[in-house]
Amino acid sequence: MALSESFLRWEEQHLKQLEPQAVENVRQRVQEEVRQQVQGERQEIALNLLRKNLPLDTIAEATGLEIAQLQQLRSQLNP
């Protein structure tokens, strides 16, 4: 019985130590997913603006994307 109680105490202590790490890992994964979603939305907006033939500097200002990124997206529209 003493072994079981000591194991439970050890396990409880171990889980308390792991919990903050697990929370931080989840937080980082969520942040990365949100960042990727936002980037994808910016690119989709940029593609729509490129289809309307707006100037690259205007699109860059509106989306926060770099001119080089916009040129790459434009090349995808006109293979």
C-alpha positions in Angstrom: 0.0 0.0 0.0 2.8 2.4 0.8 4.3 1.9 -2.6 1.0 2.9 -4.2 0.7 6.0 -2.1 4.2 7.0 -2.9 3.7 6.4 -6.6 0.5 8.6 -6.5 2.4 11.4 -4.8 5.2 11.1 -7.3 2.7 11.1 -10.2 0.9 14.1 -8.8 4.2 16.0 -8.4 5.3 15.0 -11.9 2.0 16.1 -13.4 2.2 19.5 -11.7 5.6 20.0 -13.4 4.4 18.9 -16.8 1.2 21.0 -16.8 2.8 24.4 -17.4 4.9 22.9 -20.2 1.8 21.3 -21.8 -0.1 24.6 -21.5 2.8 26.5 -23.1 3.1 23.9 -25.9 -0.6 24.2 -26.7 -0.4 28.0 -26.6 2.5 28.0 -29.0 0.7 25.6 -31.4 -2.5 27.8 -31.3 -0.4 30.9 -32.0 1.3 29.3 -35.0 -2.0 28.1 -36.4 -3.5 31.6 -36.0 -0.5 33.1 -37.7 -0.7 30.7 -40.6 -4.5 31.4 -41.0 -3.9 35.2 -41.0 -1.1 34.8 -43.6 -3.3 32.7 -45.8 -6.1 35.3 -45.5 -3.7 38.1 -46.4 -2.5 36.1 -49.5 -6.1 35.4 -50.5 -6.9 39.1 -50.3 -3.8 39.9 -52.2 -4.7 37.5 -54.9 -8.1 39.1 -55.2 -6.5 42.6 -55.5 -4.0 41.3 -58.0 -6.9 40.0 -60.1 -8.2 43.6 -60.1 -4.8 44.8 -61.4 -4.2 47.1 -58.4 -0.7 48.4 -58.1 1.7 46.2 -56.0 2.5 49.0 -53.6 -1.2 49.5 -52.8 -1.7 45.8 -52.3 1.4 45.6 -50.1 0.1 48.5 -48.0 -3.3 47.0 -47.7 -2.2 43.4 -46.8 1.2 43.9 -45.1 2.8 41.5 -47.6 6.2 42.3 -49.2 6.4 43.3 -52.8 8.4 40.1 -53.5 5.6 38.0 -52.1 3.1 39.8 -54.2 5.2 39.2 -57.3 5.3 35.5 -56.5 1.6 35.4 -56.1 1.1 37.3 -59.3 3.3 34.8 -61.2 0.9 32.1 -59.9 -2.0 33.9 -61.5 -0.2 34.2 -64.9 1.7 30.9 -65.4 
